Amino acid sequence: MINDNDVIRTLEELETFLILVENGGLGLENVAGVALATNNSDGRPFVAVLDDRHQLLLGRWVTQEVFENGKDLVRKGPGKTH
């Protein structure tokens, strides 16, 4: 469930994505968490939206810079509320 053409390139884009997930704007059900991870086959970083069984509901590729610098944002959640 990762679209190759939809890469999160900035921390602002990551924050917007997290807000959408948090507010239900993506229509996902049973969301339990969000994590930064790497693909096992090629090491490519992505942000993963997980259900309560830790199964991937949605993933978006992220740049290496976003992966390295977005960890606190994912861990603590976005600062904005909408």
N, C-alpha and C positions, 0 to 999 in steps of 0.2 A: 504494500500500500504506500509506496514512496514514488512520487512523480519526479522523474529525472529533470524535468524542466523547471521545477519549482524549488529553487535554492534560496535559503535565507542567507543573505550576504552581510547584514549589519546587525548590531545589537538592537537597534530600533525596530527592525523587522522581526527579530526574535521576540521582543517585548509585545509587539502587536499580535503575533501568533499566539503567545501565551494568554493574552487578554481574550482573544477569540475563543480559545479552548476553555478558559475559566468561565466565560459568560455563556457558553453553549452555542456560540455563533457558527460552529462548524457542523452542528447537527449530530454530534457523536453522543452515544449513550453509554452509560456505565463507566465514565472516565474516572480513574482512581489516581492517576499521577502522570507526571511528565519527567523525562530523563534525557540527558545527553548520552549518546552511545556511539559505538563504532560498528560498522558492518564487519561481520566475521570473515567474509570472503576477501574483501579488498581494503579494509581498514578505513573506509570513507566515513566521516562523522555525520551524524544526523540527530535530530531531536525526535524523541519517540513519545507518543501519547499512549498510555497503557491503561488497560482495564483492571478490575480488582483481582484478576488472576494473572496479572503481569503479562498479558497478551497484547501484542501491538495492534492498536486501533488505527493509528495514522502516524506516518513518519514524514519528515521533511529534511532533505539534505541541508547541511549548514557548511559554511566555509570553515577552514581550520582556525581562522582568527575568531570566528563566532564560537566555535567549540571551546577554544582555550579561554576566552574572555567572558563567555556567557554562563559559566557554571553557577556563579552566585545568583544570577537572575533566575535561572531555572530552579535552583534550590530554595530561594526565598520568595519567588513569585514576583510578578510585575509590580512596580510601584504605583502605577496609575490604576484607577478604578473607573469603569464605565457602566 
